[in-house]
């Protein structure tokens, strides 16, 4: 089962100085505050909506050539487990969380197995997601005034935003700590790091991933055994980009999306390597 893609994008300094190319190709961070130079942040919200979570993003080979390497994952860090309860009529009445799972970009596809017979009907189970944690992609700088984190977007209607605190070291962000997990979330929220009222910190980028808080039974189905009903989980990414479609089909949409974002930033051609999907 494929779970990760490494995406490499290369730019040549054509009509732009190597120094400026390097500034524009690198991830979003404070590079030269006085000159107002910043890098470019990739469209993480769209990437999250497609079912992937970034685990790394960085630039190498600054100069005449600049290379941006991004690693995205769409499998489970830890695969969720659950227990299914079925009543005497063969209908699913409850699903209880076993392992909440980690590393998810959205609610997984849940399938209850074991229903048999001509009259059997599949149950519909809805996972309710919460914020589990985050990966610091860019640490930023100048965070000196007790920065906080605000989780924006991604909630289902009626949902409550997660809360958390920020860890720093050397005036840079080193991690986020979840205080309340919030939810239910449909996609990972954006973790916005805010320095104190008089702080000048900026440039931190944190990718958020989700886990399962609980389940609701949207449709109970019928034909399930009173004991022995199973449950399967699949990453939501696989609905649109199944393994059977091949690794090229799984990596290409992300490569093209990132290529377009970088070209708009650099105003120069970008070469996207064939995604390495494993």
C-alpha positions as CSV (number, residue, x, y, z in Angstrom):
1,X,0.0,0.0,0.0
2,X,1.5,3.3,-1.0
3,X,1.5,6.0,1.7
4,X,4.0,8.7,0.8
5,X,5.4,10.8,-2.1
6,X,8.6,12.7,-2.4
7,X,8.3,15.7,-4.8
8,X,11.3,17.5,-6.2
9,X,11.0,20.8,-8.1
10,X,13.9,22.5,-9.8
11,X,14.2,26.1,-11.0
12,X,17.0,27.8,-13.1
13,X,17.7,31.5,-12.7
14,X,16.3,32.7,-16.0
15,X,15.7,36.5,-16.0
16,X,16.1,36.5,-12.3
17,X,19.3,36.8,-10.1
18,X,20.4,33.6,-8.4
19,X,20.1,35.3,-5.0
20,X,16.5,36.3,-5.7
21,X,15.7,32.8,-7.1
22,X,16.9,31.3,-3.8
23,X,14.7,33.6,-1.8
24,X,11.6,32.9,-3.8
25,X,12.1,29.1,-4.0
26,X,12.6,28.5,-0.3
27,X,9.8,27.7,2.1
28,X,8.0,30.6,3.8
29,X,10.3,32.1,6.4
30,X,11.9,35.5,7.4
31,X,14.9,35.6,5.2
32,X,15.8,39.3,5.1
33,X,13.3,41.3,7.2
34,X,14.8,44.7,6.3
35,X,14.6,44.0,2.5
36,X,11.1,42.4,2.8
37,X,12.1,39.1,1.2
38,X,10.1,36.0,2.1
39,X,9.8,32.5,0.7
40,X,6.7,31.0,-0.8
41,X,4.3,28.8,1.2
42,X,2.7,25.9,-0.7
43,X,-1.1,25.6,-0.9
44,X,-1.3,23.4,2.2
45,X,-5.1,23.8,2.5
46,X,-5.6,22.3,-0.9
47,X,-3.1,19.5,-0.2
48,X,-5.0,18.7,3.0
49,X,-8.3,18.7,1.2
50,X,-6.8,16.1,-1.2
51,X,-6.1,13.9,1.7
52,X,-2.3,14.4,2.3
53,X,-0.3,15.7,5.2
54,X,3.2,17.2,4.7
55,X,6.1,15.8,6.7
56,X,9.0,17.8,5.2
57,X,9.5,20.8,3.0
58,X,12.9,22.4,2.2
59,X,15.2,23.9,-0.3
60,X,18.7,22.9,-1.4
61,X,21.3,24.0,-3.9
62,X,20.8,27.7,-3.6
63,X,22.3,29.8,-6.4
64,X,21.9,29.5,-10.2
65,X,19.8,26.4,-9.5
66,X,17.4,26.0,-6.6
67,X,15.7,22.7,-5.7
68,X,12.6,22.5,-3.5
69,X,11.8,19.0,-2.0
70,X,8.5,18.3,-0.3
71,X,7.4,15.0,1.3
72,X,3.7,14.3,1.6
73,X,2.0,11.3,3.3
74,X,-1.5,10.0,3.0
75,X,-1.5,6.7,4.9
76,X,-1.9,6.2,8.6
77,X,0.9,6.8,11.1
78,X,-0.9,4.4,13.3
79,X,-3.9,2.5,11.8
80,X,-7.1,3.0,13.8
81,X,-9.0,0.1,15.4
82,X,-12.6,-0.1,16.6
83,X,-15.2,-2.5,18.1
84,X,-18.5,-2.9,16.3
85,X,-21.8,-3.6,18.2
86,X,-24.6,-5.3,16.3
87,X,-28.2,-5.9,17.6
88,X,-30.3,-9.0,17.2
89,X,-31.8,-7.7,13.9
90,X,-28.4,-7.5,12.3
91,X,-28.1,-3.7,12.4
92,X,-25.0,-1.8,13.6
93,X,-25.9,0.1,16.8
94,X,-22.5,1.5,17.8
95,X,-18.8,1.7,16.9
96,X,-16.3,2.3,19.8
97,X,-12.8,3.7,19.4
98,X,-10.0,1.3,20.0
99,X,-6.9,3.0,18.7
100,X,-7.6,6.5,17.6
101,X,-5.0,6.4,14.8
102,X,-2.5,9.0,13.8
103,X,-1.3,10.9,10.8
104,X,-4.6,11.4,9.0
105,X,-5.5,14.3,6.7
106,X,-9.2,13.7,7.1
107,X,-11.8,11.1,8.1
108,X,-10.9,7.7,6.8
109,X,-13.3,5.6,4.8
110,X,-14.9,3.1,7.3
111,X,-16.4,-0.2,6.1
112,X,-18.2,-2.7,8.4
113,X,-17.6,-6.2,7.1
114,X,-19.5,-9.5,7.6
115,X,-23.0,-8.7,6.3
116,X,-24.4,-11.6,4.3
117,X,-27.6,-12.5,2.5
118,X,-29.6,-11.1,-0.4
119,X,-31.3,-8.5,1.9
120,X,-28.1,-7.3,3.5
121,X,-27.3,-3.6,3.3
122,X,-24.0,-1.8,4.2
123,X,-23.9,0.4,7.3
124,X,-22.7,4.0,7.0
125,X,-20.2,5.0,9.7
126,X,-19.0,8.6,10.1
127,X,-15.7,9.1,12.0
128,X,-15.5,12.3,14.1
129,X,-12.0,13.7,13.9
130,X,-9.9,15.7,16.3
131,X,-6.5,17.4,16.2
132,X,-3.8,15.0,17.4
133,X,-0.7,17.1,16.9
134,X,1.5,18.8,14.3
135,X,4.8,18.7,12.5
136,X,7.0,21.9,12.3
137,X,7.9,22.4,8.7
138,X,9.5,25.8,9.2
139,X,10.5,27.1,12.6
140,X,10.4,30.8,11.7
141,X,12.2,33.4,13.7
142,X,11.9,36.3,16.2
143,X,9.3,34.6,18.4
144,X,10.0,36.4,21.7
145,X,6.6,37.3,23.1
146,X,5.0,34.0,24.3
147,X,3.5,32.9,20.9
148,X,0.2,31.1,20.8
149,X,-1.4,28.8,18.2
150,X,-4.9,29.3,16.7
151,X,-6.5,26.5,14.7
152,X,-8.4,27.9,11.7
153,X,-10.8,26.1,9.4
154,X,-11.5,22.4,8.7
155,X,-14.4,22.1,11.1
156,X,-17.6,20.3,10.4
157,X,-20.8,22.5,11.0
158,X,-21.2,23.0,14.8
159,X,-17.6,22.0,15.5
160,X,-15.3,23.5,18.1
161,X,-11.8,24.6,17.4
162,X,-8.9,22.9,19.0
163,X,-6.6,24.8,21.4
164,X,-2.9,24.4,22.1
165,X,0.4,26.0,23.2
166,X,3.6,26.7,21.4
167,X,7.1,25.5,22.3
168,X,10.1,27.6,21.2
169,X,13.8,27.5,21.3
170,X,16.2,30.2,20.1
171,X,13.2,32.4,19.3
172,X,12.0,29.8,16.8
173,X,9.0,27.4,17.0
174,X,10.0,23.9,17.9
175,X,6.5,22.3,18.3
176,X,2.9,22.7,19.3
177,X,1.2,21.0,22.2
178,X,-2.5,20.2,22.0
179,X,-4.6,21.3,25.0
180,X,-8.0,20.4,23.7
181,X,-8.4,18.4,20.6
182,X,-11.6,20.1,19.3
183,X,-13.7,18.8,16.4
184,X,-15.2,17.3,14.6
185,X,-12.8,18.1,11.8
186,X,-13.3,17.3,8.1
187,X,-9.8,18.4,7.1
188,X,-6.8,19.5,9.0
189,X,-7.1,23.1,10.3
190,X,-4.4,25.7,9.6
191,X,-2.2,26.1,12.6
192,X,-1.5,29.9,12.8
193,X,1.3,30.8,15.1
194,X,0.7,34.3,16.6
195,X,3.4,36.1,18.5
196,X,2.5,38.3,21.5
197,X,0.9,41.8,21.1
198,X,4.3,43.5,20.6
199,X,6.1,40.5,19.1
200,X,7.7,40.4,15.6
201,X,7.9,36.6,15.2
202,X,6.7,35.2,11.9
203,X,7.5,32.5,9.3
204,X,6.6,29.3,11.3
205,X,4.7,26.7,9.3
206,X,3.1,23.7,11.2
207,X,1.3,20.9,9.5
208,X,-1.6,19.5,11.5
209,X,-2.7,15.9,11.5
210,X,-5.9,14.3,12.9
211,X,-7.0,11.2,14.8
212,X,-10.5,9.7,15.5
213,X,-12.4,10.9,18.6
214,X,-15.6,8.9,18.1
215,X,-18.0,7.5,15.5
216,X,-21.6,8.1,14.6
217,X,-23.8,5.5,12.9
218,X,-25.5,7.4,10.0
219,X,-27.1,4.2,8.7
220,X,-27.3,1.0,10.7
221,X,-27.4,-1.4,7.7
222,X,-28.7,-5.0,8.0
223,X,-27.5,-8.5,7.7
224,X,-24.6,-8.3,10.1
225,X,-23.8,-11.1,12.5
226,X,-24.4,-10.5,16.2
227,X,-20.8,-11.4,16.8
228,X,-17.9,-11.3,14.4
229,X,-18.6,-8.1,12.4
230,X,-15.3,-6.6,11.3
231,X,-14.2,-3.1,10.5
232,X,-11.8,-1.8,7.8
233,X,-10.2,1.7,7.4
234,X,-8.8,3.3,4.2
235,X,-7.2,6.8,3.9
236,X,-9.6,9.2,2.2
237,X,-6.9,10.0,-0.3
238,X,-7.4,6.5,-1.8
239,X,-11.0,7.2,-2.8
240,X,-9.7,9.5,-5.6
241,X,-6.3,8.0,-6.1
242,X,-6.5,4.2,-5.4
243,X,-3.3,2.0,-5.4
244,X,-4.7,0.2,-8.5
245,X,-4.4,3.5,-10.5
246,X,-0.6,3.4,-10.1
247,X,1.9,5.5,-8.3
248,X,2.2,8.0,-11.2
249,X,-1.5,8.9,-10.8
250,X,-1.1,9.3,-7.1
251,X,1.9,11.7,-7.2
252,X,1.2,13.7,-10.3
253,X,-1.7,15.9,-8.9
254,X,0.5,17.1,-6.0
255,X,3.5,17.7,-8.3
256,X,1.5,19.8,-10.7
257,X,-0.1,21.8,-7.8
258,X,3.3,22.6,-6.3
259,X,4.8,23.4,-9.7
260,X,2.1,25.9,-10.4
261,X,2.5,27.6,-6.9
262,X,6.3,27.9,-7.4
263,X,6.0,29.2,-10.9
264,X,3.7,31.9,-9.7
265,X,6.2,32.9,-7.0
266,X,9.4,32.8,-9.1
267,X,8.0,34.0,-12.5
268,X,10.3,31.4,-14.1
269,X,10.0,27.9,-15.4
270,X,9.9,25.0,-12.9
271,X,10.9,21.5,-13.7
272,X,9.0,18.8,-11.7
273,X,10.8,15.5,-11.3
274,X,8.7,12.3,-11.6
275,X,7.2,11.9,-8.1
276,X,8.8,9.1,-6.0
277,X,5.8,7.3,-4.5
278,X,6.4,4.5,-2.0
